[in-house]
Each structure stands twice: as structure tokens, then as C-alpha cells.
């Protein structure tokens, strides 16, 4: 009888040990999920923001965190501040108060050129397709005349 009690005790201990292992695996899985769903995207966003701040230059159009639109007048790297020209009113802000940099006028021009190039390519492909269909129609009409 004593052996049966010890066997039962050891079986209960091994089952509890398995539960502990599953609990540890569950915690690790939860940590991995949180890392890839929250921490990693936040780090990527922070790196993109730091890149934007490092590429900031005089004359850039910006939007501040409070919604103020303006143009960068000067940048002070020592104090990490910028002076914003908002319709003739010059305001000094921390660099991190900039929410985003608006694209300049040069960027849309590049997009227009790229779109024009795509349109020309499509038009040339359409011409080639039209020519090939006309050639096929001619061969079909010639073969019908020969019959």
C-alpha cells in the first residue's frame, strides 16, 4: 500500500512539472507576440522619425504636433530647436515638436515625369498591339480570299 501511495505522489509531481513547463512556454509565447506586435513596430517608427529629424533643412514645410503649419527658418543643432515661420510670425520649437515634414514641390514634378513615362510606355504598347491585330486581320482576310 505504501508503494502505491509513493507512485501516486511521484505521478502527481511529474504532472505538476509538465504544467510548469507549459506555463513557461505560454509566457514566452506571450512575450514574443508582444514584441513583434508592439515593441518592434514602435522601434521602427522611432527610427523613421529620427531619420526625418536628421534630414530636416531650412525651407522645409512642416506640421507641428499642435497642428501649426509653417516653414523651417533656421535649425539650431546645439539646442535641438527650430525656428518656424508661420505666415511672418517666427516661433521657436523643440525639434521633436515637428510631427511631419511635408513633401516639397520638386517631389510632385518627379511623380508627373514618372507618370508621363508610364503613359508613353502604355501608348507604345497599345500601338504595337494595334499593329499586330491589323496584321492578323490582313492575314485572315487574305486567307479568306484565297478560299
C-alpha positions as CSV (number, residue, x, y, z in Angstrom):
1,X,0.0,0.0,0.0
2,X,2.8,2.3,0.8
3,X,4.3,1.8,-2.7
4,X,1.0,2.8,-4.4
5,X,1.0,6.0,-2.3
6,X,4.5,6.8,-3.4
7,X,3.8,6.1,-7.0
8,X,0.8,8.3,-6.9
9,X,2.9,11.1,-5.3
10,X,5.6,10.8,-8.0
11,X,3.0,10.8,-10.8
12,X,1.4,13.9,-9.3
13,X,4.8,15.6,-9.1
14,X,5.6,14.8,-12.8
15,X,2.2,16.1,-13.9
16,X,2.8,19.4,-12.0
17,X,6.2,19.7,-13.5
18,X,4.7,19.4,-17.0
19,X,2.2,22.2,-16.1
20,X,5.1,24.4,-15.1
21,X,6.8,23.8,-18.4
22,X,3.7,24.6,-20.3
23,X,3.2,27.8,-18.2
24,X,6.8,28.9,-19.1
25,X,6.2,28.2,-22.8
26,X,3.0,30.2,-22.6
27,X,4.7,33.2,-21.1
28,X,7.5,33.0,-23.7
29,X,4.8,32.9,-26.5
30,X,3.0,35.9,-25.0
31,X,6.3,37.9,-24.8
32,X,7.2,37.0,-28.4
33,X,3.7,38.1,-29.5
34,X,4.0,41.5,-27.7
35,X,7.5,42.0,-29.0
36,X,6.5,41.6,-32.7
37,X,3.1,43.3,-32.4
38,X,4.1,46.3,-30.2
39,X,7.8,46.9,-29.5
40,X,9.3,46.2,-32.9
41,X,6.9,48.5,-34.9
42,X,7.4,51.2,-32.3
43,X,11.2,51.0,-32.7
44,X,10.8,51.1,-36.5
45,X,8.6,54.2,-36.2
46,X,11.1,55.9,-33.9
47,X,13.9,55.2,-36.3
48,X,11.9,56.7,-39.2
49,X,11.2,59.8,-37.1
50,X,14.9,60.2,-36.2
51,X,15.8,59.9,-39.8
52,X,13.2,62.6,-40.7
53,X,14.6,64.9,-38.0
54,X,18.2,64.4,-39.2
55,X,17.2,65.2,-42.8
56,X,15.3,68.4,-41.8
57,X,16.7,71.5,-43.5
58,X,15.9,75.2,-43.9
59,X,12.9,75.8,-46.1
60,X,11.1,72.6,-45.4
61,X,7.3,72.8,-44.9
62,X,6.4,71.1,-41.6
63,X,3.4,70.4,-39.5
64,X,3.8,70.7,-35.7
65,X,2.3,68.4,-33.1
66,X,-0.3,71.1,-32.3
67,X,-1.4,71.3,-36.0
68,X,0.5,74.5,-36.8
69,X,1.8,74.6,-40.4
70,X,4.9,76.5,-41.1
71,X,8.3,76.7,-42.9
72,X,11.6,76.0,-41.2
73,X,13.5,79.2,-41.0
74,X,16.6,78.1,-39.0
75,X,17.8,75.0,-37.2
76,X,19.9,75.1,-34.0
77,X,21.7,71.7,-33.6
78,X,23.2,72.7,-30.3
79,X,19.9,73.3,-28.5
80,X,18.0,71.0,-30.8
81,X,15.5,73.7,-31.7
82,X,14.0,75.1,-34.9
83,X,12.6,78.5,-35.8
84,X,9.3,78.1,-37.7
85,X,8.0,80.9,-40.0
86,X,4.2,80.7,-39.8
87,X,2.9,83.5,-42.1
88,X,5.5,86.0,-40.9
89,X,5.4,85.0,-37.3
90,X,8.7,83.4,-36.1
91,X,8.3,80.8,-33.4
92,X,10.9,78.6,-31.7
93,X,10.1,74.9,-31.0
94,X,12.0,71.8,-30.0
95,X,12.8,69.7,-33.0
96,X,10.7,66.8,-31.6
97,X,7.6,69.1,-31.8
98,X,7.6,68.5,-35.5
99,X,5.0,65.9,-36.4
100,X,6.0,65.5,-40.1
101,X,7.7,67.2,-43.0
102,X,5.5,67.9,-46.0
103,X,6.8,66.9,-49.4
104,X,8.4,69.8,-51.4
105,X,7.2,71.0,-54.8
106,X,10.0,69.1,-56.5
107,X,8.6,65.7,-55.5
108,X,5.3,66.0,-57.4
109,X,7.2,67.1,-60.5
110,X,9.1,63.8,-60.4
111,X,5.9,61.9,-60.0
112,X,4.4,63.7,-63.0
113,X,7.5,62.8,-65.1
114,X,7.2,59.2,-63.9
115,X,3.5,59.1,-64.8
116,X,4.2,60.6,-68.2
117,X,6.9,58.0,-68.9
118,X,4.4,55.2,-67.9
119,X,1.7,56.7,-70.2
120,X,4.1,56.8,-73.1
121,X,5.1,53.2,-72.5
122,X,1.4,52.1,-72.4
123,X,0.7,54.1,-75.6
124,X,3.6,52.5,-77.4
125,X,2.5,49.0,-76.2
126,X,-1.1,49.8,-77.4
127,X,0.3,50.8,-80.9
128,X,2.2,47.6,-81.1
129,X,-0.9,45.6,-80.1
130,X,-3.0,47.5,-82.7
131,X,-0.4,46.9,-85.4
132,X,-0.3,43.2,-84.6
133,X,-4.1,42.9,-84.7
134,X,-4.2,44.7,-88.0
135,X,-1.6,42.4,-89.4
136,X,-3.6,39.4,-88.2
137,X,-6.8,40.8,-89.8
138,X,-5.0,41.2,-93.1
139,X,-3.7,37.6,-93.0
140,X,-7.2,36.4,-92.1
141,X,-8.8,38.4,-95.0
142,X,-6.1,37.2,-97.4
143,X,-6.7,33.6,-96.4
144,X,-10.4,34.0,-96.8
145,X,-9.9,35.5,-100.3
146,X,-7.7,32.5,-101.2
147,X,-10.5,30.1,-100.4
